[in-house]
Amino acid sequence: MPLLPIEFAVKAALIAVGTAGVLRILNVRTAAARHAAWAGVVVVMLLLPVWTVWGPRVAWHLLPPLPELTATHTIATADTFEPAIGPPVSPRHPSWNWKACLLGIYLLGVAVFLVRLTLGTLQAQPARSPGVPPRRQIILRRLRCPGHRRVAPSRSGFA
């Protein structure tokens, strides 16, 4: 169950990439056809969790089955027991935490997109009207008289 969101994301990405590939290979140019294709992709993506949980299952055997594990250690009897030499062997724990790794990758992606959004917003602010604050520009636009004629600037810079 904890891997279902990852499975949904992988399947949704494959569906989107497949649809983009088909649209590009078939050279679909009309907006209506592309819209219909992508609307279908969105519907399939929304139904994907329900289909994955309650839909039919298909088993794909891509790798050969693992061989049976057999015991390689013998059990010592009480009269032949000898203490082990060296430090005790601790059970192996995985040193790689996949959940923390995926969370880190996700948060890195969020940070990158937030930085892009912030930089784009900061670059778009001066592009509106340099020197005039947006609120003042709106007030000046509302205060203009409808009969007021604008004077076009002359080439010399003087009116």
C-alpha positions as CSV (number, residue, x, y, z in Angstrom):
1,M,0.0,0.0,0.0
2,P,2.7,2.6,0.7
3,L,4.1,2.3,-2.8
4,L,0.7,2.9,-4.6
5,P,1.3,6.7,-5.0
6,I,4.6,6.0,-6.7
7,E,3.0,3.4,-8.9
8,F,0.3,6.0,-9.8
9,A,2.9,8.6,-10.6
10,V,4.9,6.3,-12.8
11,K,1.9,5.1,-14.7
12,A,0.6,8.6,-15.2
13,A,3.9,9.8,-16.5
14,L,4.1,6.8,-18.9
15,I,0.6,7.6,-20.2
16,A,1.5,11.3,-20.7
17,V,4.7,10.5,-22.5
18,G,3.0,7.9,-24.6
19,T,0.2,10.4,-25.6
20,A,2.8,13.1,-26.4
21,G,4.7,10.7,-28.5
22,V,1.6,9.5,-30.5
23,L,0.5,13.2,-31.0
24,R,4.0,14.1,-32.3
25,I,4.5,11.0,-34.5
26,L,1.0,11.4,-36.1
27,N,1.7,15.2,-36.5
28,V,-1.6,16.2,-35.0
29,R,-1.9,20.0,-35.4
30,T,-5.6,20.8,-34.8
31,A,-6.4,22.2,-31.4
32,A,-9.6,20.2,-31.1
33,A,-7.8,16.9,-31.6
34,R,-5.0,17.7,-29.2
35,H,-7.5,18.9,-26.6
36,A,-9.5,15.7,-26.9
37,A,-6.4,13.6,-26.5
38,W,-5.2,15.5,-23.4
39,A,-8.6,15.6,-21.9
40,G,-8.7,11.8,-22.3
41,V,-5.3,11.6,-20.6
42,V,-6.6,13.6,-17.6
43,V,-9.7,11.4,-17.3
44,V,-7.5,8.3,-17.4
45,M,-5.1,9.7,-14.8
46,L,-8.1,10.5,-12.5
47,L,-9.4,6.9,-12.9
48,L,-6.0,5.4,-12.6
49,P,-6.0,5.0,-8.8
50,V,-9.4,3.3,-8.8
51,W,-8.4,1.0,-11.7
52,T,-5.1,0.1,-10.0
53,V,-6.6,-0.8,-6.7
54,W,-9.8,-2.6,-7.8
55,G,-9.2,-3.4,-11.5
56,P,-7.9,-6.7,-12.9
57,R,-4.3,-7.7,-12.3
58,V,-1.8,-9.0,-14.8
59,A,1.4,-10.7,-13.6
60,W,4.5,-9.9,-15.6
61,H,7.5,-12.1,-15.0
62,L,10.4,-10.1,-16.3
63,L,13.1,-11.7,-14.2
64,P,13.7,-15.4,-13.4
65,P,12.6,-16.4,-9.9
66,L,15.2,-16.3,-7.2
67,P,16.8,-19.6,-6.2
68,E,15.7,-21.2,-2.9
69,L,17.8,-20.0,0.0
70,T,19.4,-22.9,1.9
71,A,21.1,-22.8,5.3
72,T,24.9,-22.5,5.0
73,H,25.6,-22.7,8.8
74,T,25.6,-25.8,10.9
75,I,24.1,-25.8,14.3
76,A,26.7,-26.7,17.0
77,T,25.8,-29.0,19.8
78,A,26.3,-28.1,23.5
79,D,29.5,-30.2,23.9
80,T,31.2,-28.7,20.7
81,F,30.3,-25.1,21.3
82,E,33.3,-22.7,21.0
83,P,32.9,-18.9,21.6
84,A,33.3,-16.7,18.5
85,I,36.5,-14.7,18.2
86,G,36.1,-11.0,17.3
87,P,33.4,-8.5,17.6
88,P,29.8,-9.6,17.5
89,V,28.1,-9.5,14.2
90,S,25.2,-7.1,14.2
91,P,22.2,-7.6,11.9
92,R,22.5,-5.7,8.6
93,H,20.2,-2.7,8.3
94,P,19.8,-1.0,5.0
95,S,21.8,2.2,5.1
96,W,19.8,3.7,2.2
97,N,16.4,5.2,3.2
98,W,14.4,5.4,0.0
99,K,11.6,7.4,1.6
100,A,14.0,10.1,2.8
101,C,15.7,10.1,-0.6
102,L,12.4,10.5,-2.5
103,L,11.2,13.2,-0.1
104,G,14.5,15.1,-0.6
105,I,14.2,14.9,-4.4
106,Y,10.6,16.1,-4.2
107,L,11.5,19.0,-1.9
108,L,14.4,19.9,-4.2
109,G,12.0,20.1,-7.1
110,V,9.6,22.2,-5.2
111,A,12.4,24.6,-4.2
112,V,13.6,24.9,-7.8
113,F,10.1,25.7,-9.0
114,L,9.5,28.2,-6.2
115,V,12.8,30.0,-7.1
116,R,11.8,30.1,-10.7
117,L,8.3,31.5,-9.8
118,T,9.9,34.1,-7.6
119,L,12.5,35.2,-10.2
120,G,9.8,35.3,-12.9
121,T,7.6,37.5,-10.7
122,L,10.4,39.8,-9.8
123,Q,11.4,40.2,-13.5
124,A,7.8,40.8,-14.5
125,Q,7.2,43.6,-12.0
126,P,9.4,46.2,-13.8
127,A,8.2,45.1,-17.2
128,R,4.7,46.5,-16.4
129,S,5.5,50.1,-16.2
130,P,8.9,51.4,-15.1
131,G,8.7,54.1,-12.5
132,V,5.0,54.0,-11.9
133,P,3.7,51.8,-9.1
134,P,0.8,49.5,-10.3
135,R,-1.7,51.0,-7.8
136,R,-1.0,54.5,-8.9
137,Q,-1.2,53.5,-12.6
138,I,-4.7,52.1,-12.0
139,I,-5.8,55.3,-10.2
140,L,-4.5,57.5,-13.0
141,R,-6.3,55.3,-15.6
142,R,-9.6,55.7,-13.7
143,L,-9.2,59.5,-13.3
144,R,-8.6,60.1,-17.0
145,C,-11.4,62.1,-18.6
146,P,-13.1,60.4,-21.5
147,G,-12.9,63.6,-23.6
148,H,-9.2,64.2,-22.8
149,R,-7.0,64.0,-25.9
150,R,-3.6,62.4,-25.6
151,V,-0.7,64.2,-27.2
152,A,1.7,62.1,-29.1
153,P,5.4,62.9,-28.4
154,S,7.2,64.7,-31.1
155,R,10.5,63.4,-32.6
156,S,12.5,66.3,-31.1
157,G,11.2,65.5,-27.6
158,F,9.5,68.9,-27.3
159,A,5.7,69.4,-27.7
